Amino acid sequence: MVKERYTRFKDISVSERILNTVFLLTIGLGYLMALANMYYTHQGLDGKAGLSIEDVVISYHGSSNQTRLGSAINGIMESNLKYNSDKDIILQWIEHGANEPEYNEKIAPILNRDCILCHTPSVNPSLPDLTHYATVSEVAHAGGATIPTLVRVSHIHLFGIAFILFFIGATCKIIDRKTR
């Protein structure tokens, strides 16, 4: 008689069933939260309701008619500005070339008051650094995220995926040993 090579869900103990079920539900819930985060973070940047590929491109690369900073100020970050008029000041600064003297005079006080609480590398290295003109200029001019920025953001996700795969593999290995 040939022994089955794989253990079926119905053949494992109740505690293993509960563990596997809770693990899969947690991974599924995490995936749904990631999709919700993606939707609420990026939707509407192209001026249309809903999430589109163009929204994601604008968020990470900017667009031909809007920079990443302009997209954020017109989108998800607008509510973080203390005064509605600050949005127009920032957008006009971007339109006029995003120069340093005007940044120091008008933009830095707004960003220091409303933005750097989160947009500081020591607080949140995955967000654009809005503490200095040089780094603000990167998101205020046309063009997208730099390779170092994408690497910094991507490595966090890759480490997370690696840990998930490790735990799945370890769980499967333990279950496989128990069934032999």
DONUVO-693512 format. One line per field, with one value per residue: chain; x, y, z of N, C-alpha, C in turn; residue number from 1. Coordinates in pm, 1 decimal, padded with zeros to 6 digits, m for minus. Atoms other than C-alpha are relative to their C-alpha. Layout:
N
zami = [A / ...]
nx = [X / ...]
ny = [Y / ...]
nz = [Z / ...]
cax = [X / ...]
cay = [Y / ...]
caz = [Z / ...]
cx = [X / ...]
cy = [Y / ...]
cz = [Z / ...]
fivo = [NUM / ...]
END
This chain:
180
zami = [A / A / A / A / A / A / A / A / A / A / A / A / A / A / A / A / A / A / A / A / A / A / A / A / A / A / A / A / A / A / A / A / A / A / A / A / A / A / A / A / A / A / A / A / A / A / A / A / A / A / A / A / A / A / A / A / A / A / A / A / A / A / A / A / A / A / A / A / A / A / A / A / A / A / A / A / A / A / A / A / A / A / A / A / A / A / A / A / A / A / A / A / A / A / A / A / A / A / A / A / A / A / A / A / A / A / A / A / A / A / A / A / A / A / A / A / A / A / A / A / A / A / A / A / A / A / A / A / A / A / A / A / A / A / A / A / A / A / A / A / A / A / A / A / A / A / A / A / A / A / A / A / A / A / A / A / A / A / A / A / A / A / A / A / A / A / A / A / A / A / A / A / A / A / A / A / A / A / A / A]
nx = [00083.8 / m00077.1 / 00033.7 / 00023.5 / m00114.1 / 00045.6 / 00100.4 / 00117.6 / 00046.0 / 00088.1 / m00078.9 / m00085.9 / 00066.8 / 00085.2 / m00083.9 / m00065.5 / 00103.4 / 00024.8 / m00119.0 / m00004.8 / 00114.7 / m00025.3 / m00110.1 / 00052.3 / 00090.2 / m00081.8 / m00065.0 / 00105.8 / 00037.3 / m00113.2 / 00007.0 / 00111.0 / m00041.8 / m00096.9 / 00077.1 / 00069.7 / m00102.1 / m00036.4 / 00111.1 / 00015.8 / m00122.5 / m00030.2 / 00115.9 / 00039.9 / m00108.0 / 00013.0 / 00116.4 / 00119.3 / 00033.4 / m00046.5 / m00142.7 / m00042.8 / m00145.7 / m00050.6 / m00012.2 / m00121.6 / m00112.6 / m00011.7 / m00046.0 / m00141.5 / m00084.0 / 00049.0 / 00058.4 / m00050.3 / 00057.3 / 00006.1 / m00110.2 / 00044.2 / 00046.0 / 00128.6 / 00099.1 / 00029.7 / 00071.1 / 00134.1 / 00064.8 / 00012.2 / m00063.7 / 00067.1 / 00065.5 / m00100.8 / m00035.8 / 00079.3 / 00078.0 / 00026.7 / m00078.8 / m00135.9 / m00002.4 / m00023.3 / m00136.8 / m00093.0 / 00018.7 / m00056.4 / m00146.4 / m00038.0 / 00019.3 / m00102.0 / m00132.1 / m00042.9 / m00134.4 / m00038.3 / 00034.2 / 00143.2 / 00018.9 / m00039.0 / 00089.4 / 00142.6 / 00034.3 / m00057.7 / 00084.0 / 00119.7 / m00041.3 / m00045.1 / 00117.3 / 00103.4 / m00041.6 / m00120.0 / 00029.0 / m00005.8 / m00094.5 / m00136.7 / m00060.4 / m00012.6 / 00134.0 / 00057.3 / m00091.6 / 00062.1 / 00066.0 / m00095.3 / m00057.9 / 00041.3 / m00066.6 / m00099.8 / 00032.7 / m00053.3 / 00086.1 / 00132.4 / m00015.8 / 00012.6 / 00141.6 / 00065.5 / m00030.7 / 00047.4 / m00082.0 / 00054.7 / m00081.9 / m00132.2 / m00029.4 / m00022.1 / 00126.4 / 00075.0 / m00070.1 / 00027.4 / 00137.5 / 00019.0 / m00066.7 / 00086.7 / 00101.7 / m00064.6 / m00027.8 / 00127.7 / 00037.1 / m00093.1 / 00041.5 / 00123.0 / m00037.0 / m00072.4 / 00094.3 / 00080.6 / m00086.2 / m00025.6 / 00124.7 / 00016.6 / m00101.7 / 00042.0 / 00114.8 / m00051.4 / m00068.9 / 00098.4 / 00078.7 / m00085.0]
ny = [m00118.1 / m00124.5 / m00097.4 / m00133.3 / m00087.3 / m00124.2 / 00009.0 / m00080.6 / m00083.6 / 00078.8 / 00098.2 / m00060.5 / m00019.2 / m00118.3 / m00117.5 / m00036.2 / m00058.6 / m00135.9 / m00078.0 / m00025.2 / m00083.8 / m00135.6 / m00053.0 / m00036.7 / m00114.0 / m00116.9 / m00038.3 / m00055.2 / m00130.3 / m00087.9 / m00031.2 / m00094.1 / m00129.2 / m00055.0 / m00051.5 / m00120.7 / m00103.9 / m00042.4 / m00077.0 / m00129.2 / m00078.0 / m00039.0 / m00025.4 / m00135.5 / m00091.1 / m00036.0 / m00085.7 / 00082.4 / 00081.3 / 00138.3 / 00029.2 / 00043.6 / 00013.1 / m00137.6 / m00050.8 / 00056.0 / m00061.3 / m00137.9 / 00003.3 / 00036.2 / m00062.1 / m00130.8 / 00004.1 / m00107.9 / m00127.9 / m00012.4 / 00063.6 / 00084.8 / m00088.6 / m00054.3 / 00108.0 / 00023.8 / m00116.8 / 00003.2 / 00125.9 / 00054.5 / m00082.6 / m00130.6 / m00017.5 / m00023.8 / m00141.6 / m00072.5 / m00102.1 / 00033.5 / m00087.9 / 00054.8 / 00086.5 / m00086.4 / m00054.4 / 00107.1 / 00028.7 / m00111.8 / 00012.4 / 00106.0 / m00054.3 / m00102.3 / 00060.4 / 00055.4 / m00050.1 / 00005.4 / m00117.8 / 00001.4 / 00112.9 / m00043.6 / m00105.3 / 00035.1 / 00142.5 / 00066.0 / m00014.4 / 00084.2 / 00139.6 / 00020.1 / m00000.5 / 00098.9 / 00121.5 / 00073.1 / 00090.4 / 00134.9 / 00004.8 / m00012.8 / 00133.5 / 00074.4 / 00041.8 / 00090.6 / m00003.2 / 00037.5 / m00117.6 / m00101.0 / m00089.2 / m00138.1 / m00084.7 / m00087.4 / m00034.8 / 00098.8 / 00118.7 / m00044.9 / m00027.1 / 00127.0 / 00030.4 / m00119.8 / m00010.0 / 00114.1 / 00119.8 / 00088.8 / 00048.0 / 00043.4 / 00141.6 / 00024.6 / m00007.0 / 00122.4 / 00110.0 / m00012.9 / 00042.0 / 00138.5 / 00098.9 / 00028.0 / 00094.2 / 00127.5 / 00065.9 / 00049.9 / 00117.5 / 00108.1 / 00054.7 / 00076.4 / 00125.3 / 00081.0 / 00058.3 / 00099.3 / 00115.8 / 00065.5 / 00065.9 / 00118.3 / 00098.5 / 00058.3 / 00085.7 / 00113.4 / 00090.6 / 00064.1 / 00098.3 / 00112.3]
nz = [00000.0 / 00011.7 / m00103.9 / 00054.0 / m00020.7 / m00058.7 / m00103.7 / 00029.4 / m00110.1 / m00087.4 / m00074.2 / m00102.3 / m00129.0 / m00012.0 / m00027.1 / 00125.7 / 00085.7 / m00049.9 / 00032.0 / 00144.6 / 00035.6 / m00049.1 / 00080.4 / 00131.9 / m00017.2 / m00028.6 / 00125.7 / 00085.2 / m00053.6 / 00030.5 / 00143.0 / 00018.8 / m00054.3 / 00095.3 / 00113.4 / m00046.7 / m00012.9 / 00134.6 / 00054.8 / m00066.3 / 00014.2 / 00137.3 / 00085.7 / 00033.1 / 00036.2 / 00142.2 / 00014.6 / 00020.0 / m00116.9 / 00003.4 / 00013.1 / 00132.6 / 00013.0 / 00009.9 / m00136.6 / m00059.3 / 00072.0 / m00047.9 / m00137.6 / m00010.1 / 00102.2 / 00040.6 / 00132.9 / 00085.1 / m00040.1 / m00144.6 / m00071.1 / m00111.5 / m00107.0 / 00045.1 / m00010.2 / m00141.4 / m00052.7 / 00059.5 / m00034.0 / m00134.9 / m00103.1 / m00008.1 / m00130.8 / m00103.4 / m00001.9 / m00099.1 / 00069.8 / 00140.1 / 00087.4 / 00010.3 / 00119.2 / 00116.2 / m00010.7 / 00039.1 / 00143.2 / 00075.8 / m00011.1 / 00093.7 / 00134.9 / 00027.6 / 00009.5 / m00129.5 / m00029.8 / m00141.3 / m00081.9 / m00031.8 / m00092.3 / m00134.4 / m00046.3 / m00008.3 / m00003.6 / m00118.2 / m00120.3 / 00012.6 / m00014.6 / m00138.6 / m00087.3 / 00030.7 / 00070.7 / m00041.8 / m00111.2 / 00058.5 / 00111.8 / m00049.9 / 00015.8 / m00125.3 / m00041.8 / 00099.8 / 00114.3 / 00126.4 / 00056.5 / 00048.4 / m00100.1 / 00026.3 / m00098.3 / 00063.6 / 00138.3 / 00095.9 / 00005.6 / 00044.3 / 00143.1 / 00072.6 / 00022.8 / 00051.1 / 00142.8 / 00079.2 / m00014.5 / m00100.3 / m00110.4 / 00042.2 / m00023.6 / m00143.0 / m00072.5 / 00028.5 / m00067.3 / m00143.7 / m00025.3 / 00043.3 / m00084.4 / m00114.3 / 00045.5 / 00030.9 / m00127.5 / m00050.9 / 00078.9 / m00035.8 / m00129.3 / 00020.5 / 00066.0 / m00097.8 / m00095.7 / 00071.0 / 00021.4 / m00128.8 / m00039.5 / 00085.7 / m00037.5 / m00127.0 / 00029.6 / 00075.6 / m00094.6 / m00086.4 / 00075.0 / 00043.6]
cax = [00000.0 / 00127.6 / 00142.8 / m00004.0 / 00263.5 / 00055.1 / m00151.9 / m00501.6 / m00659.4 / m00913.8 / m00631.4 / m00449.5 / m00526.2 / m00782.4 / m00510.8 / m00327.1 / m00652.0 / m00716.3 / m00357.3 / m00368.2 / m00714.6 / m00622.5 / m00296.0 / m00476.6 / m00747.1 / m00481.0 / m00289.1 / m00615.6 / m00712.3 / m00363.2 / m00402.6 / m00742.1 / m00594.7 / m00307.2 / m00557.9 / m00760.7 / m00442.8 / m00346.4 / m00691.7 / m00712.5 / m00350.9 / m00345.2 / m00703.7 / m00813.6 / m00471.0 / m00552.7 / m00860.2 / m01103.0 / m01286.5 / m01150.3 / m00808.8 / m00633.9 / m00285.5 / m00240.3 / m00302.1 / m00020.6 / 00212.5 / 00138.7 / 00197.3 / 00540.2 / 00657.1 / 00448.9 / 00283.4 / 00353.3 / 00125.3 / 00170.1 / 00461.4 / 00450.2 / 00419.4 / 00140.8 / m00039.5 / m00014.2 / m00129.8 / m00424.3 / m00501.3 / m00452.3 / m00232.7 / m00463.4 / m00646.9 / m00318.7 / m00275.2 / m00390.9 / m00510.7 / m00675.0 / m00481.6 / m00153.5 / m00243.5 / m00256.6 / 00070.9 / 00250.3 / 00097.8 / 00192.1 / 00548.0 / 00567.7 / 00427.0 / 00685.6 / 00974.1 / 01004.5 / 01302.2 / 01492.9 / 01447.6 / 01067.9 / 01087.3 / 01271.2 / 01029.3 / 00688.6 / 00702.1 / 00935.2 / 00715.5 / 00409.4 / 00593.1 / 00755.1 / 00415.9 / 00202.7 / 00420.1 / 00752.0 / 00588.8 / 00556.8 / 00788.8 / 01115.8 / 01359.0 / 01407.9 / 01030.8 / 00925.5 / 01202.7 / 00955.1 / 00792.6 / 00954.4 / 01182.2 / 01029.2 / 01281.2 / 01521.0 / 01494.6 / 01711.4 / 01480.4 / 01157.4 / 01286.5 / 01298.7 / 00920.8 / 00842.1 / 00994.1 / 00879.4 / 01007.9 / 00952.6 / 01091.8 / 01461.8 / 01607.0 / 01742.1 / 01395.0 / 01229.9 / 01497.2 / 01441.1 / 01065.2 / 01088.5 / 01333.1 / 01086.4 / 00820.5 / 01063.7 / 01174.4 / 00809.1 / 00738.4 / 01049.9 / 00932.6 / 00587.9 / 00739.8 / 00973.4 / 00687.3 / 00473.8 / 00766.0 / 00843.7 / 00478.7 / 00462.6 / 00784.6 / 00651.6 / 00325.5 / 00516.6 / 00731.8 / 00426.8 / 00263.8 / 00558.5]
cay = [00000.0 / 00349.7 / 00595.9 / 00939.3 / 01198.5 / 01495.1 / 01540.4 / 01665.7 / 01932.6 / 01684.7 / 01460.4 / 01713.3 / 01785.6 / 02043.8 / 02276.4 / 02261.9 / 02333.9 / 02634.8 / 02757.9 / 02722.0 / 02879.6 / 03179.4 / 03221.6 / 03222.4 / 03458.7 / 03696.2 / 03692.3 / 03752.3 / 04039.7 / 04187.5 / 04169.0 / 04341.9 / 04617.3 / 04660.4 / 04701.2 / 04952.2 / 05145.2 / 05152.2 / 05276.8 / 05553.9 / 05662.3 / 05682.8 / 05718.6 / 06034.5 / 06178.6 / 06177.1 / 06390.0 / 06101.1 / 05908.3 / 05565.7 / 05404.0 / 05369.2 / 05280.2 / 05649.1 / 05732.6 / 05501.9 / 05639.6 / 05997.1 / 05904.3 / 05752.7 / 05935.1 / 06248.9 / 06339.8 / 06567.4 / 06832.6 / 06771.4 / 06697.2 / 06448.8 / 06734.8 / 06891.9 / 06557.8 / 06512.6 / 06866.7 / 06825.8 / 06480.8 / 06289.9 / 06545.1 / 06844.0 / 06786.5 / 06812.6 / 07178.8 / 07409.0 / 07679.5 / 07621.4 / 07915.4 / 07728.5 / 07482.4 / 07766.0 / 07911.6 / 07576.9 / 07511.1 / 07861.4 / 07808.7 / 07484.6 / 07658.3 / 07937.5 / 07689.2 / 07593.3 / 07819.5 / 07826.4 / 08190.7 / 08163.5 / 07824.2 / 07978.1 / 08270.2 / 08108.3 / 07729.4 / 07620.7 / 07776.9 / 07590.1 / 07257.7 / 07302.8 / 07370.0 / 07109.1 / 06842.7 / 06762.5 / 06597.5 / 06292.4 / 06382.2 / 06361.9 / 06077.1 / 05986.9 / 05958.0 / 05792.0 / 05710.9 / 05581.3 / 05923.2 / 06204.3 / 06420.4 / 06770.3 / 06918.8 / 07086.1 / 07260.6 / 06999.3 / 06713.5 / 06912.8 / 07014.6 / 06645.9 / 06614.6 / 06970.0 / 06928.5 / 06699.9 / 06345.8 / 06059.7 / 05878.1 / 05811.3 / 05461.9 / 05494.8 / 05596.2 / 05301.6 / 05066.3 / 05201.7 / 05146.9 / 04812.7 / 04646.4 / 04678.1 / 04497.6 / 04230.5 / 04159.1 / 04126.0 / 03883.6 / 03683.5 / 03647.3 / 03535.8 / 03276.3 / 03159.4 / 03107.8 / 02931.7 / 02703.5 / 02634.3 / 02553.7 / 02317.1 / 02148.7 / 02093.1 / 01952.1 / 01728.3 / 01585.9 / 01510.3 / 01311.8 / 01084.3]
caz = [00000.0 / m00090.7 / 00193.8 / 00118.4 / 00083.1 / 00198.2 / 00510.8 / 00456.4 / 00669.7 / 00806.7 / 00933.2 / 01153.2 / 01518.0 / 01625.5 / 01759.8 / 01424.9 / 01241.6 / 01463.2 / 01419.0 / 01040.5 / 01015.8 / 01231.4 / 01038.0 / 00702.3 / 00830.7 / 00964.0 / 00634.7 / 00446.9 / 00676.0 / 00634.4 / 00256.9 / 00272.3 / 00492.1 / 00244.3 / m00039.1 / 00165.7 / 00247.8 / m00118.4 / m00214.8 / 00046.4 / m00001.1 / m00380.3 / m00510.7 / m00687.6 / m00765.3 / m01136.9 / m01071.6 / m01119.0 / m00849.8 / m00760.4 / m00781.0 / m01113.7 / m01229.2 / m01314.6 / m00946.2 / m00837.2 / m01107.2 / m00996.3 / m00634.0 / m00695.0 / m01006.5 / m01041.6 / m01367.1 / m01660.1 / m01513.3 / m01139.4 / m00907.1 / m00620.1 / m00370.1 / m00576.2 / m00592.9 / m00216.8 / m00139.6 / m00378.2 / m00241.3 / 00078.6 / 00258.3 / 00201.7 / 00530.1 / 00723.0 / 00631.7 / 00910.4 / 00668.1 / 00328.0 / 00181.4 / 00246.3 / m00029.7 / m00283.4 / m00155.8 / m00198.7 / m00542.6 / m00663.9 / m00537.1 / m00736.3 / m01047.9 / m01017.7 / m01020.7 / m00654.6 / m00585.5 / m00258.7 / m00151.3 / m00173.1 / 00000.3 / 00295.6 / 00314.5 / 00256.8 / 00229.8 / 00511.5 / 00783.9 / 00650.3 / 00623.3 / 00966.1 / 01122.8 / 00942.6 / 00781.6 / 00944.9 / 01242.4 / 01013.0 / 00723.4 / 00916.9 / 00837.9 / 01203.7 / 01255.3 / 00929.2 / 00681.1 / 00422.0 / 00374.3 / 00174.9 / 00390.2 / 00411.9 / 00655.7 / 00407.1 / 00072.5 / m00103.1 / m00012.0 / m00060.1 / m00403.1 / m00504.9 / m00468.2 / m00580.2 / m00926.3 / m01206.1 / m01189.7 / m00960.1 / m00666.3 / m00689.5 / m00700.7 / m00342.9 / m00222.6 / m00396.3 / m00258.2 / 00094.0 / 00071.5 / m00111.1 / 00126.7 / 00414.5 / 00213.4 / 00095.0 / 00451.8 / 00555.9 / 00272.2 / 00361.2 / 00722.7 / 00611.0 / 00378.2 / 00655.2 / 00900.4 / 00640.2 / 00554.4 / 00919.7 / 00989.6 / 00693.0 / 00802.7 / 01155.4 / 01022.2 / 00779.5 / 01063.5 / 01275.4 / 00997.0 / 00926.5]
cx = [00088.5 / m00048.5 / m00019.8 / 00115.6 / m00040.1 / m00107.5 / m00114.3 / m00043.1 / m00084.3 / 00077.4 / 00088.3 / m00081.1 / m00081.0 / 00084.8 / 00073.9 / m00099.4 / m00027.1 / 00116.8 / 00003.4 / m00113.5 / 00022.4 / 00113.1 / m00050.9 / m00096.3 / 00077.6 / 00071.0 / m00102.3 / m00043.2 / 00110.9 / m00000.3 / m00112.1 / 00035.5 / 00102.7 / m00071.0 / m00074.4 / 00097.1 / 00039.9 / m00109.1 / m00005.2 / 00123.7 / 00015.4 / m00119.9 / m00022.6 / 00109.4 / m00007.1 / m00122.7 / m00129.7 / m00023.3 / 00051.7 / 00150.0 / 00029.9 / 00151.6 / 00062.7 / 00016.1 / 00129.2 / 00123.8 / 00021.5 / 00057.2 / 00149.4 / 00089.2 / m00039.5 / m00063.9 / 00053.0 / m00055.5 / m00006.3 / 00117.1 / m00054.6 / m00051.8 / m00134.9 / m00110.7 / m00041.9 / m00082.1 / m00142.3 / m00078.8 / m00002.6 / 00058.5 / m00066.5 / m00059.2 / 00099.5 / 00044.6 / m00093.6 / m00092.2 / m00016.7 / 00084.3 / 00143.7 / 00014.5 / 00032.1 / 00140.9 / 00101.4 / m00011.5 / 00054.6 / 00152.5 / 00051.1 / m00009.9 / 00107.4 / 00142.1 / 00057.5 / 00141.4 / 00025.2 / m00033.9 / m00148.2 / m00033.5 / 00028.9 / m00098.9 / m00142.4 / m00028.9 / 00050.8 / m00084.6 / m00126.3 / 00036.6 / 00043.6 / m00117.9 / m00088.8 / 00051.1 / 00114.6 / m00020.0 / 00008.7 / 00111.0 / 00142.1 / 00062.6 / 00010.0 / m00135.0 / m00057.0 / 00085.5 / m00064.1 / m00075.0 / 00103.9 / 00043.5 / m00036.3 / 00066.1 / 00098.0 / m00039.0 / 00044.8 / m00092.2 / m00142.7 / 00003.0 / m00016.5 / m00145.6 / m00077.6 / 00028.1 / m00049.4 / 00097.1 / m00049.4 / 00095.4 / 00132.7 / 00016.8 / 00029.9 / m00128.5 / m00081.7 / 00064.3 / m00031.2 / m00140.2 / m00017.3 / 00062.9 / m00084.6 / m00104.5 / 00061.3 / 00036.3 / m00128.2 / m00044.8 / 00088.9 / m00039.4 / m00126.6 / 00032.5 / 00074.5 / m00096.7 / m00091.7 / 00081.4 / 00026.6 / m00123.7 / m00021.4 / 00098.5 / m00039.4 / m00116.4 / 00046.6 / 00069.2 / m00098.9 / m00075.6 / 00083.0 / 00006.7]
cy = [00124.6 / 00098.4 / 00136.8 / 00090.2 / 00128.6 / m00025.5 / 00092.8 / 00074.5 / m00081.1 / m00098.1 / 00060.5 / 00025.0 / 00129.9 / 00125.3 / 00045.0 / 00061.8 / 00144.7 / 00091.1 / 00036.0 / 00092.7 / 00144.7 / 00065.3 / 00047.4 / 00118.3 / 00129.0 / 00049.1 / 00063.2 / 00138.7 / 00102.0 / 00042.6 / 00099.7 / 00139.7 / 00066.7 / 00058.8 / 00128.0 / 00116.1 / 00053.4 / 00088.2 / 00139.8 / 00087.9 / 00056.5 / 00042.4 / 00148.7 / 00095.4 / 00044.1 / 00087.4 / m00075.6 / m00084.0 / m00142.4 / m00010.6 / m00048.4 / m00014.7 / 00138.5 / 00062.7 / m00047.9 / 00060.6 / 00142.5 / 00002.3 / m00025.5 / 00072.3 / 00143.4 / m00015.0 / 00116.8 / 00134.8 / 00019.4 / m00074.2 / m00087.9 / 00085.3 / 00060.6 / m00102.6 / m00022.0 / 00114.4 / 00006.0 / m00122.6 / m00027.2 / 00089.5 / 00136.6 / 00024.7 / 00026.2 / 00145.5 / 00075.6 / 00102.2 / m00039.7 / 00083.1 / m00051.4 / m00090.9 / 00082.8 / 00057.7 / m00103.8 / m00028.8 / 00112.5 / m00004.3 / m00106.6 / 00050.8 / 00099.4 / m00055.5 / m00054.4 / 00043.6 / 00009.9 / 00125.4 / 00004.4 / m00115.5 / 00045.4 / 00100.4 / m00049.3 / m00146.8 / m00068.7 / 00019.6 / m00087.8 / m00146.0 / m00029.4 / m00008.9 / m00123.4 / m00135.8 / m00078.2 / m00087.2 / m00145.0 / m00013.0 / 00035.6 / m00139.4 / m00080.2 / m00052.0 / m00103.5 / 00002.8 / m00037.4 / 00116.0 / 00098.4 / 00093.3 / 00143.8 / 00098.1 / 00099.7 / 00026.6 / m00108.6 / m00120.8 / 00035.4 / 00022.3 / m00127.0 / m00034.6 / 00118.7 / 00022.3 / m00125.8 / m00115.9 / m00079.7 / m00033.0 / m00051.0 / m00149.2 / m00025.0 / 00004.6 / m00126.8 / m00120.9 / 00002.7 / m00049.7 / m00148.9 / m00100.1 / m00035.4 / m00103.7 / m00137.1 / m00076.4 / m00058.6 / m00126.1 / m00118.7 / m00063.8 / m00083.1 / m00135.1 / m00093.2 / m00069.2 / m00102.5 / m00127.4 / m00076.7 / m00075.1 / m00127.1 / m00110.5 / m00071.2 / m00096.3 / m00126.0 / m00101.6 / m00078.2 / m00110.4 / m00118.9 / m00108.9]
cz = [00000.0 / 00106.1 / m00065.1 / 00038.0 / 00072.5 / 00104.6 / m00037.1 / 00125.7 / 00098.9 / 00088.6 / 00108.5 / 00126.7 / m00000.4 / 00022.6 / m00126.6 / m00098.3 / 00040.5 / m00035.9 / m00148.0 / m00044.6 / 00042.3 / m00080.7 / m00135.4 / 00008.2 / 00024.7 / m00125.6 / m00094.4 / 00045.2 / m00027.6 / m00145.6 / m00028.3 / 00052.7 / m00092.7 / m00121.9 / 00039.1 / 00014.8 / m00137.3 / m00059.7 / 00062.3 / m00012.5 / m00140.5 / m00084.0 / m00022.7 / m00041.2 / m00146.0 / m00026.0 / m00022.3 / 00125.2 / m00017.0 / m00019.5 / m00140.5 / 00000.4 / m00009.3 / 00138.4 / 00065.8 / m00066.5 / 00049.0 / 00140.9 / 00010.5 / m00100.4 / m00029.9 / m00136.8 / m00079.5 / 00042.9 / 00151.9 / 00065.3 / 00112.2 / 00115.5 / m00036.1 / 00010.2 / 00144.6 / 00058.4 / m00055.6 / 00043.5 / 00148.6 / 00109.1 / 00018.6 / 00138.4 / 00113.2 / 00007.1 / 00093.9 / m00066.8 / m00146.6 / m00095.8 / m00018.1 / m00121.5 / m00123.4 / 00000.1 / m00047.8 / m00149.3 / m00087.6 / 00002.0 / m00097.0 / m00143.1 / m00039.2 / 00002.7 / 00128.5 / 00036.4 / 00149.8 / 00079.7 / 00041.0 / 00095.2 / 00143.1 / 00058.3 / 00026.6 / 00028.8 / 00125.9 / 00125.6 / m00003.9 / 00025.1 / 00143.4 / 00096.7 / m00021.8 / m00047.4 / 00064.0 / 00122.9 / m00048.1 / m00105.0 / 00043.6 / m00006.5 / 00128.9 / 00049.5 / m00095.5 / m00126.0 / m00133.3 / m00065.0 / m00052.1 / 00113.5 / m00037.2 / 00096.6 / m00060.7 / m00144.4 / m00098.1 / m00013.0 / m00041.2 / m00151.0 / m00083.8 / m00030.0 / m00055.7 / m00148.4 / m00070.8 / 00014.3 / 00118.1 / 00111.1 / m00054.9 / 00028.6 / 00148.0 / 00082.7 / m00021.2 / 00067.3 / 00149.1 / 00033.5 / m00030.3 / 00095.4 / 00121.6 / m00038.0 / m00028.7 / 00127.1 / 00057.9 / m00072.0 / 00035.5 / 00133.2 / m00012.9 / m00063.4 / 00095.7 / 00095.9 / m00065.7 / m00020.0 / 00127.9 / 00047.9 / m00081.1 / 00038.2 / 00129.8 / m00023.7 / m00074.0 / 00092.7 / 00084.6 / m00072.9 / m00047.2 / 00100.3]
fivo = [1 / 2 / 3 / 4 / 5 / 6 / 7 / 8 / 9 / 10 / 11 / 12 / 13 / 14 / 15 / 16 / 17 / 18 / 19 / 20 / 21 / 22 / 23 / 24 / 25 / 26 / 27 / 28 / 29 / 30 / 31 / 32 / 33 / 34 / 35 / 36 / 37 / 38 / 39 / 40 / 41 / 42 / 43 / 44 / 45 / 46 / 47 / 48 / 49 / 50 / 51 / 52 / 53 / 54 / 55 / 56 / 57 / 58 / 59 / 60 / 61 / 62 / 63 / 64 / 65 / 66 / 67 / 68 / 69 / 70 / 71 / 72 / 73 / 74 / 75 / 76 / 77 / 78 / 79 / 80 / 81 / 82 / 83 / 84 / 85 / 86 / 87 / 88 / 89 / 90 / 91 / 92 / 93 / 94 / 95 / 96 / 97 / 98 / 99 / 100 / 101 / 102 / 103 / 104 / 105 / 106 / 107 / 108 / 109 / 110 / 111 / 112 / 113 / 114 / 115 / 116 / 117 / 118 / 119 / 120 / 121 / 122 / 123 / 124 / 125 / 126 / 127 / 128 / 129 / 130 / 131 / 132 / 133 / 134 / 135 / 136 / 137 / 138 / 139 / 140 / 141 / 142 / 143 / 144 / 145 / 146 / 147 / 148 / 149 / 150 / 151 / 152 / 153 / 154 / 155 / 156 / 157 / 158 / 159 / 160 / 161 / 162 / 163 / 164 / 165 / 166 / 167 / 168 / 169 / 170 / 171 / 172 / 173 / 174 / 175 / 176 / 177 / 178 / 179 / 180]
END
